[in-house]
Amino acid sequence: MSGGPPKALPSTGPHSLRDMPHPLAGSSSEEAVGGDSTPSPDLLMARSFGDKDLILPNGGTPAGTSSPASSSSLLNRLQLDDDIDGETRDLFVTVDDPKKHVCTMETYITYRITTKSTRVEFDLPEYSVRRRYQDFDWLRNKLEESQPTHLIPPLPEKFVVKGVVDRFSEEFVETRRKALDKFLKRITDHPVLSFNEHFHVFLTAKDLNAYKKQGMALLTRVGESVKHVTGGYKLRSRPLEFAAVGEYLDTFALKLGTIDRIAQRIIKEEIEYLVELREYGPVYSTWSALEGELAEPLEGVSACIGNCSAALEELTDDMTEDFLPVLREYILYSDSMKSVLKKRDQVQAEYEAKLEAVAVRKEERPKVPADVEKCQDRMECFNADLKADMERWQNNKRQDFRQLLMGMADKNIHYYEKCLMAWESIIPLLQEKQEAK
Amino acid sequence: MEQAPPDPERLLQPAPLEPLGNPDAGLESVVVEEADRPRDEGPGDGTMTENNFWLKKIEISVSEAEKRTGRNAMNMQETYTAYLIETRSVEHIDGQSVLTDSLWRRYSEFELLRNYLLVCYPHIVVPPLPEKRAEFVWHKLSADNMDPDFVERRRIGLENFLLRVASHPILCRDKIFYLFLTQEGNWKETVNETGFQLKADSRLKALNATFRVKNPDKRFTELKHYSDELQSVISHLLRVRARVADRLYGVYKVHGNYGRVFSEWSAIEKEMGDGLQSAGHHMDVYASSIDDILEDEEHYADQLKEYLFYAEALRAVCRKHELMQYDLEMAAQDLASKKQQCEELATGTVRTFSLKGMTTKLFGQETPEQREARIKVLEEQISEGEQQLKSKNLEGREFVKNAWADIERFKEQKNRDLKEALISYAVMQISMCKKGIQVWTNAKECFSKM
């Protein structure tokens, strides 16, 4: 490999919507195909994959003859992937349909992984397999091994933390499903990781266990060579940009930790508030039973408080299920990033050590020995990969947090809107003039 | 409609315990000293046409509270709060009000006034005073009597008390009440000179009557149960409400922490920084908004408390009825036994056990003259007893009639007031929800700019 950074794969950089080839039109080609059009699922089946420059028969306006179902689902996928810089997309993966399996030895959950792709590597346009958590865990480890210069997205926690949570409860399974879906989508988005062999097998193999047993089938050259770095080299100093990243990540993780604690505390306080509300509402009912003219108004207030309680419960559930897990994921993400940074430091340290060793030996020839050059390559590759990943990570982080925090605001707004509606609706009841008895 | 009220103009004499059955009473309005204060009286038939004639004429306000130190009965220094009561008379024509009286009173004087009214008007549901000590507090509120918020709420409660009394068709005419508003010095002595304490029924007597009465008016029995249950349910409500307030306070305040952490986080971010920072500010606004919200809610709690204490006043009226009824029953019983005795003496048959009978058996018969004398005494007693029974009966019926009239008035008032309280509570909740929506919408906008 030359000294330059590896050519970025399918990302063709920002394109205007006009120029952008249809996601399913070309495969992993960098070339922009003119015209935008929407596909139909049938088209996927019928296509011949050798043809990179295929123009869809439906070429023309997006509102063409394609079926609305497919274009909307496509749109959904695009939005889910939050692809605002217009990358070409030729791989779609979703995680859904959790199912419980009860066997003699154990009980576990599997998820359906659906893959749709036009890439050459895929023999079929569509795949559907079932995987369980430990398969994801295996995949992640494999990715870390085989792509050590890249940042691998985090998985949801393996073990249930508090021990109080039921790992077969609907809420837990759904939270996990979302996290696993996110995990795969992040890999899908990655220009390098999405082409990883292990990933491909994960998505397509009928019997993953057999493949696992085979052992590590393919390793990239870079991966192999990096594996041989035994460490023990002391790094002089991190280059400025990576040092800045390191510092940023430290503070970032700290702040996220604080936010996590605050969010948990809020939920705890809200639950305690809910407990009191649940006692408060019924007292109005009790009172109502004593009264004549006031009976209806008091009963109305009781019902109103009941509605507010229900709304509050929904808020706390939502925050627990949607907000906290994503927050924690990012803490894990920044931890992964830090460990990748460390690995990079190791590579740099090795290079520097070798360079120094050479400098000590008297060298007449100015040419640098081959293995030192190899080290330098390795380091520069690593740096480039990491830089690219950092940028990507920063972008995604911004989008993810914008979405997360807006979501939190939304949940609170909906809570207050529900309560407002409840109270506004009883005002007329309270103001009603009772007929003279 | 009530009977003619006791004549308030009678100098230094308490109003009679019950309105007299005599329809001639209370007709005249003797304006003795208060020449500068023209008083409207009702038409001569004793019926009231203006229920709130005081309110039409005057405005009462408890406008200030002041900390004072003085010496108490044991000559020890004490700190107390004095309240300024201002009375304004409203001129009919131009609606302007003129300050006519202004004096300072402390809580114990209010208590004295109320005790006086309780004794002298037992058939009236006497308005309650605000609580002596802060109860049903949630942790942020101070339970200290000197705390300015407590003093302020008490000031409002005392004003409310005076307005209630002034708007009561009967109580408003009371002389002692009038003097309370107008005569600063010597008022306590004046009240005590009425000797009202002597008329007070002993608690023991009342308790005894409650247990032993055989035939109380069913309505009063029901009312008694109602007031017990009302007390119980409102107490419960106030306790839980205080806990709810506590929790709500916690929820809001913790959000303030977001303000700080967003600010710190924004320092390390480039594009996200501004959005985070401004969102954090909104979180601070949210956290601090709870203080005002809960302060408003205290007003609602005070309205509930008033009716909690009103329940006690209702009980007092029921107790009085039971006492009177018991008294009546005892008198009737006594009369019946005397009549029986008389009959036995007259006919010579001894059906009932009597000491006289025993001694007669033991020590011999009495002479016919002795017997005649005894019969005569008994007959006198019986005649007296019958008179007493008649008047007690009349009193009892009058009491029931008047008390029930006031109870009906009270019920209407209670329904009105509590409805208003519930409406204002709902309005407070609506305002709180709207504020919440506003803050989170603002925060959302900041987040969208991240």
Interface residues (C-beta under 8 A of the other chain):
Chain A: Y248 T251 F252 K255 T258 I259 I262 R265 I266 E269 E270 E272 Y273 V275 E276 L277 E279 Y280 V283 Y284 T286 W287 L290 E293 L294 P297 L298 V301 C304 R398 F401 R402 L405 M406 A409 D410 N412 I413 Y415 Y416 E417 C419 L420 W423 E424 I426 I427 L430 Q431 Q434
Chain B: Y226 E229 L230 V233 I234 H236 L237 V240 R241 R243 V244 D246 R247 L248 G250 V251 V254 H255 N257 Y258 V261 E264 W265 I268 E271 M272 G275 A279 N415 L418 K419 L422 I423 Y425 A426 V427 Q429 I430 C433 K434 G436 I437 W440 T441 A443 K444 F447 S448 M450
